[in-house]
Amino acid sequence: MAEIVPFRGVLYNPAKVGDLNKVMAPPYDVISPKKQDELYERHPNNIIRIILGKTTPEDTQGSDRYSRSAVDLEKWLGEGVLAHDEKPALYYYTQTYTQDGSKHTRKGFIGLSRLVDFGKGIHPHEKTLSGPKADRLKLMQACDANMSCIFTLYSDPVLRVNKLLEAASAGKAPDIDVTDDDGIVNRIWRVDDQQTLNGVTESMKDKSLFIADGHHRYETALNYRNEMRAKAGSYTGNEPFNFIMMYFSNMDDEGMTIWPTHRVVHSLKDFDADAFLSKCKEYFDCREFAYAASSEPEVRASFLKELEKSGAKTVSLGLHLRARDIYYLLSFKSNDMMDKVFGDSIPEVFKGLDVTVLHSLVFARILGMTQEAQEKQQNLIYVKSYDEAISACSNDQNQLVFLLNATKIEQVKSVALAGFVMPQKSTYFYPKLLSGLTLNLFDSKAALKA
C-alpha cells in the first residue's frame, strides 16, 4: 500500500524571481510550440526551460535540450533562484476553478511515494506510448530529479487526510498563491509539523493509489530506479531514486472533475454516411435533433442535455456528421448489447464504458478501423470541448464527430482495480497540475527523512 514520505522540496525564491506567476507553466505535454515561446519570453527563469527546453539546429549528442535543462537547474540552484526547504514537509495544494458558473476547489497534497510496480498498491488506468517515456527518461537522467508531480487518487470517504491538512494550514497565508493562464487559483501551504506529518503518512498506509495523470512519467521513474539500482549493484531501498514526487487527491472529495475527450474522425476511404447510420441502428436507438441556422444554439443545448440524461441510464454517444444539420443521439437498444456482440472477449468491467463501446464496436466493427490504426491515431483527432468538436465538421477532411459523456470516477477505479487499462484519452482530470510549484532532487540535500 501507499508509503508516503515528507521531503525537502525545491521551490522558487520570490526574492530572486519576483512574481511567481511568471515562472510557472502548464504540464509539459499540453504546451504547444507557440505557448513554449510565450513562456520563454515571460521570464528567464520560467520552469519551461527545464521541463520542456527548446530544440535547436545545433543540438548534438553532447549538447541538447536535456543537458541545457541540467545546466539551468544547477545554475538556478547556485544563484538561489531555486532553494531547498529547511525541513521535510508535505505541501497542501488546492486549486480553485469555475465550472458551469460555480466555484469548485480540488484539494490534495504533494509528497514523495515509494516506487512500486503496478498492481502493488498503485494502479494505472490508461495505456502509455513509448515516445513520451523515452523523452522523460532522458530529462530525468540529465537532471537527476523529477520536476512534475504524478497525479494520483486515493479513497478516503471520511476525509481524514484533508481534515488534518486543513487544520494545519488554517489561518495561515499560503506559501505560494498563483493564478494560471486559465484563471485557476493554485495555492500551496507548507506543512512540516511532525504531528500532522505522522497523521497523514499513517492514514495513507492502507490506501491504494490510482494514477489519474502521469502514467508515462511513473513508468519512466520505475525505469530510472531500475537503472540506478543496476549501476549501484547494492542498495538499501531508501535511496532517493526509489521515490517519486506525487500529488495525492481524495476521489471522495467534492472538487474532483473529469472532462470527456471527444473524437473527430477524418480521411476514411469510401465512407458512406447513410450506410454508417444504418449499421449503427442495428445496435443503437437513434434520435435526431435537426436544426436550422437560427435554431442551432437552442437545439444543441437540448441535444447535449439529452446526451447527459441518456448516459446516466445506458451507454449513449453523441454524433454529428459533416454537411448535415442534425445531431444524433445513439443509445444502446439494451444494456447487454456488448455481451451479445462480443461475449466474453471483452472484460465485463469494460462493457459499460462509453469509450470502449466507441472504440470496439463503432470504430473497429462498424467503421473497420484497426486497433493499430486507432492507437496511432491515423484517422482520429482528440478534442476537449463540445464546441471545438462540433465545429470540426466544418473542415472538409473531417467526416464525423463523436461527443462523449465524462467517464465516472467509479469506473476509473473499477477498471484499475480489475488490473486493466482504458483506451487512450478516456479521461481528462481537470484542472491540470501547475508545473514549477515544487521540484524533487535526487541528492543528499533533499534527502528523505532528513
C-alpha positions as CSV (number, residue, x, y, z in Angstrom):
1,M,0.0,0.0,0.0
2,A,1.0,3.7,-0.1
3,E,4.2,4.7,1.6
4,I,4.2,8.5,1.7
5,V,7.3,10.4,2.8
6,P,7.7,14.1,3.5
7,F,10.6,15.7,1.7
8,R,12.7,18.9,1.4
9,G,11.1,20.3,-1.7
10,V,12.9,22.7,-4.0
11,L,10.9,25.8,-4.5
12,Y,11.3,29.2,-6.3
13,N,12.7,32.0,-4.2
14,P,10.4,35.1,-4.7
15,A,13.2,37.4,-3.5
16,K,15.1,36.3,-6.6
17,V,12.4,35.9,-9.3
18,G,9.8,38.4,-8.2
19,D,6.3,37.5,-9.4
20,L,5.9,33.7,-9.0
21,N,3.1,33.8,-11.6
22,K,5.7,34.4,-14.3
23,V,7.8,31.3,-13.6
24,M,5.0,28.7,-13.6
25,A,3.9,26.7,-16.6
26,P,1.2,24.1,-17.6
27,P,2.3,20.4,-17.8
28,Y,4.9,19.8,-20.4
29,D,2.6,17.6,-22.5
30,V,-0.1,20.2,-23.2
31,I,2.3,23.0,-24.2
32,S,2.2,24.0,-27.8
33,P,5.3,25.4,-29.6
34,K,3.6,28.8,-29.5
35,K,3.0,28.5,-25.8
36,Q,6.6,27.4,-25.3
37,D,7.8,30.6,-27.0
38,E,5.5,32.7,-24.9
39,L,6.7,31.1,-21.6
40,Y,10.3,31.6,-22.7
41,E,9.7,35.3,-23.1
42,R,7.6,35.6,-19.9
43,H,10.6,35.1,-17.5
44,P,14.2,34.0,-17.9
45,N,13.7,31.5,-15.0
46,N,10.3,30.1,-16.2
47,I,10.2,26.4,-15.4
48,I,9.6,25.7,-19.1
49,R,13.4,25.9,-19.7
50,I,13.8,22.8,-17.5
51,I,10.7,20.7,-18.2
52,L,10.5,21.4,-22.0
53,G,13.6,23.1,-23.3
54,K,13.8,24.2,-26.9
55,T,15.4,22.0,-29.5
56,T,17.9,23.9,-31.7
57,P,19.6,23.0,-35.0
58,E,23.0,22.9,-33.2
59,D,21.9,20.1,-30.9
60,T,24.4,17.2,-30.7
61,Q,24.5,14.2,-28.6
62,G,26.7,16.0,-26.0
63,S,24.6,19.2,-26.0
64,D,20.9,19.1,-26.3
65,R,17.8,20.4,-24.6
66,Y,18.2,17.8,-21.8
67,S,21.7,18.8,-20.9
68,R,20.7,22.5,-21.1
69,S,17.9,21.7,-18.6
70,A,20.5,20.3,-16.3
71,V,22.8,23.3,-16.7
72,D,19.9,25.7,-16.0
73,L,18.8,23.7,-12.9
74,E,22.3,23.7,-11.5
75,K,22.8,27.4,-12.3
76,W,19.4,28.4,-10.7
77,L,20.3,26.4,-7.5
78,G,23.6,28.1,-7.3
79,E,22.1,31.6,-7.7
80,G,19.4,30.9,-5.2
81,V,16.6,31.2,-7.8
82,L,15.6,27.7,-6.5
83,A,16.2,26.7,-2.9
84,H,15.7,23.6,-0.8
85,D,13.3,23.9,2.1
86,E,14.9,23.6,5.5
87,K,12.8,20.8,6.8
88,P,11.0,17.8,5.3
89,A,7.4,18.7,4.6
90,L,4.2,17.8,2.8
91,Y,2.7,20.5,0.6
92,Y,-1.1,21.1,0.9
93,Y,-2.2,22.1,-2.6
94,T,-5.6,23.5,-3.6
95,Q,-6.9,24.5,-7.0
96,T,-10.0,26.7,-7.2
97,Y,-11.7,26.9,-10.5
98,T,-15.0,27.9,-12.1
99,Q,-17.2,25.4,-14.0
100,D,-20.8,25.9,-15.1
101,G,-20.9,29.2,-13.2
102,S,-20.0,27.7,-9.9
103,K,-16.7,27.7,-8.0
104,H,-15.0,24.4,-7.1
105,T,-11.9,23.6,-5.1
106,R,-9.9,20.4,-5.6
107,K,-7.7,19.6,-2.6
108,G,-4.7,17.4,-2.3
109,F,-1.1,17.3,-1.2
110,I,2.4,16.9,-2.6
111,G,4.8,14.4,-1.1
112,L,7.0,11.5,-2.1
113,S,5.8,8.0,-2.6
114,R,7.8,4.8,-2.7
115,L,8.1,3.5,-6.3
116,V,6.4,0.1,-6.6
117,D,5.5,-2.0,-9.6
118,F,1.9,-1.7,-10.9
119,G,-0.6,-3.8,-9.0
120,K,1.3,-3.5,-5.8
121,G,-0.6,-0.6,-4.3
122,I,-0.6,1.6,-7.3
123,H,-2.8,1.1,-10.4
124,P,-2.7,2.7,-13.9
125,H,-5.9,3.3,-15.8
126,E,-4.7,4.2,-19.3
127,K,-2.4,2.9,-21.9
128,T,1.0,4.5,-22.5
129,L,3.2,5.2,-25.5
130,S,6.9,4.6,-25.8
131,G,7.9,8.1,-27.2
132,P,7.0,10.2,-24.1
133,K,8.7,7.7,-21.8
134,A,12.0,7.9,-23.7
135,D,11.8,11.7,-23.6
136,R,11.1,11.9,-19.9
137,L,13.8,9.4,-19.1
138,K,16.4,11.5,-20.9
139,L,15.4,14.5,-18.8
140,M,15.5,12.5,-15.5
141,Q,18.9,11.1,-16.4
142,A,20.3,14.6,-17.2
143,C,18.9,16.3,-14.2
144,D,18.8,13.5,-11.6
145,A,15.4,14.8,-10.5
146,N,11.7,14.8,-11.2
147,M,10.2,18.2,-12.0
148,S,6.5,17.4,-12.1
149,C,4.1,15.5,-9.9
150,I,2.4,12.3,-10.8
151,F,-1.3,13.0,-10.2
152,T,-2.8,10.1,-8.1
153,L,-6.1,9.4,-6.5
154,Y,-7.0,7.6,-3.3
155,S,-10.2,6.8,-1.5
156,D,-10.9,8.3,2.0
157,P,-14.7,8.8,2.5
158,V,-14.3,10.3,5.9
159,L,-11.8,12.9,4.5
160,R,-9.3,12.3,7.4
161,V,-6.3,13.4,5.5
162,N,-8.0,16.5,4.2
163,K,-9.1,17.5,7.6
164,L,-5.5,17.1,9.0
165,L,-4.0,19.3,6.3
166,E,-6.8,21.9,6.5
167,A,-6.3,22.2,10.3
168,A,-2.5,22.6,9.8
169,S,-2.9,25.4,7.3
170,A,-5.9,27.1,8.9
171,G,-5.4,30.9,9.4
172,K,-2.1,30.9,7.6
173,A,-1.3,32.7,4.4
174,P,-0.3,30.3,1.6
175,D,3.4,30.0,0.8
176,I,2.5,30.1,-2.9
177,D,-0.5,31.8,-4.4
178,V,-0.6,32.0,-8.2
179,T,-3.2,32.1,-10.9
180,D,-2.5,30.3,-14.1
181,D,-3.4,31.3,-17.6
182,D,-6.8,29.5,-17.4
183,G,-7.7,31.6,-14.3
184,I,-7.3,28.7,-11.9
185,V,-6.0,29.8,-8.4
186,N,-3.2,27.5,-7.2
187,R,-2.2,27.7,-3.5
188,I,0.4,25.8,-1.6
189,W,0.8,25.6,2.2
190,R,4.0,24.1,3.6
191,V,3.1,21.6,6.3
192,D,6.1,20.5,8.4
193,D,4.8,20.0,12.0
194,Q,5.6,16.4,13.0
195,Q,2.2,15.6,14.4
196,T,0.4,16.4,11.2
197,L,3.0,14.6,9.1
198,N,2.7,11.5,11.2
199,G,-1.1,11.6,11.0
200,V,-1.1,11.9,7.2
201,T,1.5,9.3,6.5
202,E,-0.2,6.8,8.9
203,S,-3.6,7.5,7.3
204,M,-2.3,6.8,3.8
205,K,-0.7,3.5,4.7
206,D,-3.8,1.4,3.8
207,K,-4.6,3.4,0.7
208,S,-4.4,2.1,-2.9
209,L,-3.3,4.8,-5.4
210,F,-4.8,5.3,-8.8
211,I,-2.8,7.3,-11.4
212,A,-5.0,10.0,-12.9
213,D,-2.3,11.7,-14.9
214,G,1.4,11.0,-15.4
215,H,1.4,7.3,-16.4
216,H,4.4,7.9,-18.7
217,R,6.4,9.7,-16.0
218,Y,5.6,7.0,-13.4
219,E,6.9,4.2,-15.8
220,T,9.9,6.4,-16.5
221,A,10.6,6.7,-12.8
222,L,10.5,2.9,-12.5
223,N,12.9,2.5,-15.4
224,Y,15.2,5.1,-13.8
225,R,15.1,3.4,-10.5
226,N,16.0,0.0,-12.0
227,E,18.8,1.6,-14.0
228,M,20.2,3.3,-10.8
229,R,19.9,0.0,-8.9
230,A,21.8,-1.8,-11.6
231,K,24.6,0.8,-11.5
232,A,24.8,0.7,-7.8
233,G,25.0,-3.1,-7.5
234,S,23.6,-2.9,-4.0
235,Y,21.1,-0.7,-2.4
236,T,19.1,-0.2,0.8
237,G,15.8,0.8,-0.8
238,N,15.9,4.2,0.8
239,E,18.0,5.9,-1.8
240,P,16.1,9.0,-3.3
241,F,15.7,7.3,-6.7
242,N,13.4,4.8,-5.0
243,F,10.8,7.5,-4.5
244,I,8.9,9.9,-6.7
245,M,7.1,13.2,-6.2
246,M,3.3,12.8,-6.3
247,Y,0.2,14.9,-5.9
248,F,-2.4,12.9,-3.9
249,S,-6.1,13.8,-4.1
250,N,-9.1,12.2,-2.5
251,M,-11.6,10.9,-5.1
252,D,-14.3,11.1,-2.4
253,D,-13.9,14.8,-2.0
254,E,-16.2,17.3,-3.8
255,G,-13.7,19.1,-6.0
256,M,-13.0,16.2,-8.4
257,T,-13.9,16.9,-12.0
258,I,-13.4,14.7,-15.1
259,W,-14.0,16.1,-18.6
260,P,-14.8,13.9,-21.6
261,T,-12.5,13.8,-24.6
262,H,-14.4,13.8,-27.9
263,R,-13.3,12.1,-31.1
264,V,-13.1,13.6,-34.6
265,V,-12.9,11.0,-37.4
266,H,-11.3,12.0,-40.7
267,S,-10.0,10.7,-44.0
268,L,-11.8,7.4,-44.0
269,K,-11.8,5.9,-47.5
270,D,-15.2,5.2,-49.1
271,F,-17.1,6.5,-46.1
272,D,-20.8,6.4,-46.7
273,A,-22.8,8.3,-44.0
274,D,-26.2,6.7,-44.8
275,A,-24.7,3.2,-44.7
276,F,-22.9,4.0,-41.4
277,L,-26.1,5.3,-39.8
278,S,-28.0,2.2,-41.0
279,K,-25.3,-0.1,-39.4
280,C,-25.4,1.9,-36.1
281,K,-29.2,1.4,-35.9
282,E,-28.6,-2.3,-35.5
283,Y,-27.2,-1.7,-32.1
284,F,-28.4,1.8,-31.1
285,D,-31.7,3.6,-30.8
286,C,-31.1,6.8,-32.9
287,R,-32.8,10.1,-32.0
288,E,-32.4,13.0,-34.4
289,F,-32.1,16.7,-33.4
290,A,-32.5,18.6,-36.6
291,Y,-31.8,22.3,-36.7
292,A,-31.7,25.4,-38.9
293,A,-29.1,28.1,-38.6
294,S,-31.4,30.2,-36.4
295,S,-32.3,27.4,-34.0
296,E,-28.9,25.7,-33.8
297,P,-27.8,27.0,-30.3
298,E,-31.1,26.0,-28.8
299,V,-31.1,22.6,-30.4
300,R,-27.5,22.0,-29.5
301,A,-28.2,22.8,-25.8
302,S,-31.2,20.4,-25.8
303,F,-29.2,17.7,-27.5
304,L,-26.3,17.9,-25.1
305,K,-28.7,17.8,-22.1
306,E,-30.4,14.7,-23.5
307,L,-26.9,13.1,-24.1
308,E,-26.1,13.5,-20.4
309,K,-29.5,12.4,-19.3
310,S,-29.5,9.3,-21.5
311,G,-25.9,8.5,-20.5
312,A,-27.0,8.2,-16.8
313,K,-29.1,5.2,-17.9
314,T,-27.2,3.4,-20.6
315,V,-24.3,3.8,-23.0
316,S,-25.0,6.8,-25.1
317,L,-23.0,8.6,-27.8
318,G,-23.5,11.9,-29.5
319,L,-22.8,12.1,-33.2
320,H,-22.5,14.9,-35.7
321,L,-21.9,14.3,-39.5
322,R,-20.3,16.8,-41.9
323,A,-22.7,18.6,-44.1
324,R,-25.8,17.5,-42.1
325,D,-27.8,19.9,-39.9
326,I,-28.6,17.1,-37.5
327,Y,-27.3,16.0,-34.1
328,Y,-27.8,12.2,-33.4
329,L,-28.1,10.6,-30.0
330,L,-27.2,7.0,-30.1
331,S,-28.3,4.9,-27.1
332,F,-27.9,1.2,-26.7
333,K,-31.0,-0.8,-27.5
334,S,-30.3,-3.0,-24.5
335,N,-27.8,-2.8,-21.7
336,D,-26.5,-6.3,-22.6
337,M,-25.6,-5.3,-26.2
338,M,-21.9,-5.7,-25.6
339,D,-22.5,-9.3,-24.3
340,K,-24.5,-10.0,-27.4
341,V,-21.8,-8.7,-29.7
342,F,-18.5,-9.6,-28.0
343,G,-19.4,-12.3,-25.5
344,D,-16.5,-12.9,-23.1
345,S,-13.9,-11.5,-25.4
346,I,-14.1,-8.1,-23.7
347,P,-13.8,-8.0,-19.9
348,E,-17.0,-7.3,-18.0
349,V,-15.7,-4.1,-16.4
350,F,-15.3,-2.5,-19.9
351,K,-18.7,-3.2,-21.3
352,G,-20.4,-0.2,-19.7
353,L,-17.7,2.3,-20.7
354,D,-18.7,4.7,-23.5
355,V,-15.1,4.8,-24.8
356,T,-14.9,1.0,-25.0
357,V,-18.2,0.9,-26.9
358,L,-17.0,3.6,-29.2
359,H,-13.6,2.1,-30.0
360,S,-14.5,-1.6,-30.0
361,L,-18.0,-1.5,-31.6
362,V,-18.2,1.7,-33.6
363,F,-14.6,2.3,-34.7
364,A,-13.5,-1.3,-35.1
365,R,-16.6,-3.3,-36.1
366,I,-18.7,-0.7,-37.9
367,L,-16.1,1.6,-39.4
368,G,-13.4,-1.1,-39.8
369,M,-10.6,0.9,-38.0
370,T,-7.9,-1.5,-36.8
371,Q,-6.6,-1.4,-33.2
372,E,-3.2,-0.3,-34.6
373,A,-4.7,2.5,-36.6
374,Q,-6.6,3.7,-33.5
375,E,-3.5,3.6,-31.3
376,K,-1.5,5.5,-34.0
377,Q,-4.4,8.0,-34.3
378,Q,-4.3,7.6,-38.1
379,N,-7.9,8.8,-38.6
380,L,-8.5,10.3,-35.2
381,I,-8.2,13.7,-33.6
382,Y,-9.0,14.2,-29.9
383,V,-10.5,17.4,-28.7
384,K,-11.7,18.6,-25.3
385,S,-14.6,20.9,-25.7
386,Y,-18.0,20.3,-27.2
387,D,-17.8,23.5,-29.3
388,E,-14.4,22.6,-30.7
389,A,-15.6,19.1,-31.6
390,I,-18.8,20.2,-33.3
391,S,-17.1,23.0,-35.3
392,A,-14.6,20.4,-36.6
393,C,-17.2,19.2,-39.0
394,S,-16.8,22.4,-41.0
395,N,-13.4,21.0,-42.1
396,D,-13.8,19.0,-45.4
397,Q,-11.3,16.4,-44.2
398,N,-13.3,15.6,-41.1
399,Q,-16.3,13.3,-41.7
400,L,-17.9,12.7,-38.3
401,V,-17.6,13.7,-34.7
402,F,-18.4,11.7,-31.6
403,L,-19.4,13.5,-28.4
404,L,-19.0,11.7,-25.1
405,N,-20.1,12.0,-21.6
406,A,-17.4,12.1,-19.0
407,T,-16.1,8.9,-17.6
408,K,-17.2,8.4,-14.0
409,I,-14.6,8.3,-11.2
410,E,-16.2,4.9,-10.0
411,Q,-15.5,3.5,-13.5
412,V,-11.8,4.6,-13.4
413,K,-11.5,2.9,-10.0
414,S,-13.2,-0.3,-11.1
415,V,-11.1,-0.7,-14.3
416,A,-7.8,-0.1,-12.4
417,L,-8.7,-2.5,-9.6
418,A,-9.5,-5.2,-12.1
419,G,-6.0,-4.8,-13.5
420,F,-6.9,-3.3,-16.8
421,V,-6.3,-0.1,-18.6
422,M,-8.7,2.1,-20.5
423,P,-8.2,3.2,-24.2
424,Q,-6.1,6.3,-24.7
425,K,-7.8,9.7,-23.9
426,S,-10.5,8.1,-21.7
427,T,-10.3,10.7,-19.0
428,Y,-9.2,14.4,-18.6
429,F,-8.9,15.3,-15.0
430,Y,-9.5,19.0,-14.6
431,P,-7.7,21.1,-13.7
432,K,-4.2,20.1,-14.7
433,L,-1.5,20.5,-12.1
434,L,0.7,23.5,-12.4
435,S,4.4,23.0,-13.1
436,G,7.0,24.8,-11.0
437,L,5.4,24.7,-7.6
438,T,7.8,22.1,-6.2
439,L,10.7,20.0,-7.5
440,N,12.3,16.9,-6.2
441,L,16.0,16.4,-6.5
442,F,17.6,13.0,-6.0
443,D,20.5,14.3,-3.9
444,S,21.6,14.4,-0.2
445,K,20.3,18.0,0.2
446,A,16.7,16.8,-0.5
447,A,17.3,13.5,1.4
448,L,14.3,11.6,2.6
449,K,13.5,12.0,6.3
450,A,16.4,14.5,6.5
